[in-house]
Every structure is written in C-alpha cells, then in structure tokens.
C-alpha cells in the first residue's frame, strides 16, 4: 500500500480499469433505389422519353443522393443536469506517463453522462510534512515518531516534552494538560473518501507553534499524520469539482533540495490555473526512515465539459508515480475524493 500526503493513497480510492477492446459497428444496409415522378423531359434531355401521357421514371441511386448530416445530439446544459450521487459524477481518471526531455503525465477526466458534480468550495489542508509510522506509547517532541522532526505539540514554546499517547476508538489521545484528542478526518466508504474536519475545524490540533491532523484512525499498526511543525494548519479552498495530483521521489534527507520541478499544467495550448504545494513524506518502518520529496497540484475542472485532457510537465528526476483524483463537496460542505487514477513512470 502506498501512502502519500493528505490521505492520498491507492487504498483511499479505487483504480478504475477501462475496456480497451475495439468494437466494430455492424455493417450499414445499402439504401434501396428510389423512384420519383417527373415531368416529361425536354428534347435535349438525356433521359429516355416515356410514351405520351405516362410519367418519366427517373432512377435515383445511392451515389447520386445528397449527403445528409447525421443527427447532432443536443449540447448538454449544466442547468438541466442533476447532481450525481456521491462519487458518481466522474466515472474515471485515466493517467498515462512518459519521459522525454521532461516527464509527462497525461490525465483524461470523464464526467458521467447526464449528471454533474456538486458546486461549491472544496476545503483542504496542505501540510509541509506527512508522517506514516507505527503508533508509539510515548511521543518525543524532539524526534516525532523517529522522523527527526521537532514539533511543539503542547504549545509550551519548547520541543522537549515526552507525551504519553494511546489509541481510543480510532482517536489518538495525547496525555497533555488538558488531554488532547486527535480524531481522524477521513471516513471511507465503498465509493468515496470523505474528509470531515469537524465543526470549526475541531479535528485539527493547532497552537501558535504547530499544527497537525490525523488522517486514518489510530490503531496499533499505523499512524498517518499531516503536520506543520512551525505553525497552525491553514485551510485552502478550490472550486468544486477539482483534481488533486501527487507525485514523489525518494531523497536522501528532509533538507535535500527538490529533485524535480513542475514546469506546466495545461489543457491543449491553454495553461491552467493551479495551486502548488511541495512537501516531504516520512515513512518509518522497523526503525528505518525513508524520506520522499513530493508535490501536490490542485486545479479546478470545467463543470461544463464532459471530457477533459490535462497534461503536467515535470523536469528533473523521474517521479516514482503520479496519482490523481476528483474532489468535490458534499451536501454538508465536506470534501469527498474518488475516481483515483494511478500510474508509475
């Protein structure tokens, strides 16, 4: 299982396969010849004269007919469409990757026929650090979960505290004074991942010195934290529906420079407005820490267009993979994520 920022993992979505088999249309029947009644031709006509008092029979063959334009289906009007069930507005996000002078990720985003996504604003966080590690009974502020990251969890202005922790029904309980309860923000169903930040963002741990949130339920196996060691987490917004893209590559240390740069996000010749967030992901397993440089790219979809093609150009080192998902807002104003596409380079 791959985990990445903001709850982004293959497990948080569904990889959708498409049937690429060629389908042949049945042969079209040859139109029958038609006849029409005409007035007797002039003397210089090449048509064969008919006996007096009888109509001229003119044979019209298929190759002589004027071409008839096929019926054009009426254009979809957004106001005539109904809001889709959660996770059903966009059927799939197809991802293709290739490396040339730069690294190309091509996204094909398909809106389902006759429905639309919910409009509004998708709220999300973009933490500069994401940690995937096993739960520990004591959290060392100076070396959070063995990552080497110093975080002032209790807000006392220092990073010297050792804080007892436990998991309680999926919630991480930190034995500070008073105790802090960090509830997971992600709720998974068959169709979508739903991000509930709680009333007034109550599920986000925040003080003047640090901020954090828990993505997946706390258990003895795994802990997924998004955090900003230097200040409170900020909420960002993008119009619904939107696409969230993440790509990453392993680096030697948290202080290493980004090994790649995002050069362009575009649809055809048009550059798309987008938000860009570099971050570091830390994976801790059996005392071994792996650090990844990663980018989050967020851009709004055009709700009027049913089929959209978007290309990302990345220079530098080859990313391990690209993952992309559709995000929209639900009836309660919470972010939902679905239709994940994934492709390695």
Secondary structure as GFF3:
##gff-version 3
##sequence-region A 1 345
A	DSSP	three_ten_helix	5	7	.	.	.	ID=ss1
A	DSSP	three_ten_helix	10	12	.	.	.	ID=ss2
A	DSSP	beta_strand	34	38	.	.	.	ID=ss3
A	DSSP	beta_strand	56	60	.	.	.	ID=ss4
A	DSSP	three_ten_helix	62	64	.	.	.	ID=ss5
A	DSSP	three_ten_helix	78	80	.	.	.	ID=ss6
A	DSSP	beta_strand	82	83	.	.	.	ID=ss7
A	DSSP	beta_strand	90	99	.	.	.	ID=ss8
A	DSSP	beta_strand	103	111	.	.	.	ID=ss9
A	DSSP	beta_strand	115	116	.	.	.	ID=ss10
A	DSSP	beta_strand	121	125	.	.	.	ID=ss11
A	DSSP	beta_strand	129	133	.	.	.	ID=ss12
A	DSSP	beta_strand	138	140	.	.	.	ID=ss13
A	DSSP	three_ten_helix	144	146	.	.	.	ID=ss14
A	DSSP	beta_strand	162	168	.	.	.	ID=ss15
A	DSSP	beta_strand	171	174	.	.	.	ID=ss16
A	DSSP	beta_strand	180	182	.	.	.	ID=ss17
A	DSSP	beta_strand	186	188	.	.	.	ID=ss18
A	DSSP	beta_strand	193	195	.	.	.	ID=ss19
A	DSSP	three_ten_helix	199	201	.	.	.	ID=ss20
A	DSSP	beta_strand	205	206	.	.	.	ID=ss21
A	DSSP	beta_strand	211	214	.	.	.	ID=ss22
A	DSSP	beta_strand	223	228	.	.	.	ID=ss23
A	DSSP	beta_strand	235	239	.	.	.	ID=ss24
A	DSSP	beta_strand	242	251	.	.	.	ID=ss25
A	DSSP	beta_strand	260	267	.	.	.	ID=ss26
A	DSSP	beta_strand	270	271	.	.	.	ID=ss27
A	DSSP	beta_strand	275	285	.	.	.	ID=ss28
A	DSSP	beta_strand	288	300	.	.	.	ID=ss29
A	DSSP	beta_strand	307	316	.	.	.	ID=ss30
A	DSSP	beta_strand	321	329	.	.	.	ID=ss31
A	DSSP	beta_strand	335	344	.	.	.	ID=ss32
###
